[in-house]
Amino acid sequence: MKLICIGRNYTEHIEELENEKPTDPVIFLKPDTAILLKKQPFFIPEFSNDVHHEVELLVKINRVGKYIDRKFADKYYNEIGLGIDFTARDLQRELKEKGLPWEKAKAFDGSAVIGEWLAKDNFEDVDNIDFSIHKNDVIVQQGNTSHMLWKIDEIIEYVSKYFTLKIGDVIFTGTPAGVGKVVANDKLKGFIEDKALFSITVK
Ligand code: ZN
């Protein structure tokens, strides 16, 4: 399985990193080795001094598809989740400056947190879902999927032009504003509406 991640999908986050607004979605992949194993702490890798949390709404693909039209995209997932796209921001900045791919900063072991899944039927409108992350019991990021530049169905249409989607693939739909550094002993808790879907300790 693969993890497909969307970058720069919320205007306020684009502004906080002083990035340009893209005309197409920014896409990168993480390998399955990036998934943080359940109940394990997240270890800050030795090659970074500035790892950031990026909380993101997740979609789990449940049918094989290629060139999926956005009109039918909702048939390709029935679970919604929440995760973290951990990012070594210092390394990413270096790579960006050199025009190099971001993988070392984004796809390292443990960089993908995937919380519990919720049936899509729980939601009246997937384009209006509130989610948040708390660091040491303080809300540090909150978003609503209505603020995404590319909505879930548009993302599925777009990424499936390039990559065949397979059962079990997970899409990280991008982070809202409020990304920030994590340090040892931080506790990160993720919520969709009032449901806690993951709880992670940083080491
Ligand atoms: Zn991200």
Residues whose N, C-alpha, C, O or C-beta is under 5 A from the ligand:
A	BS01	ZN	I6 E54 D85 G174 T175
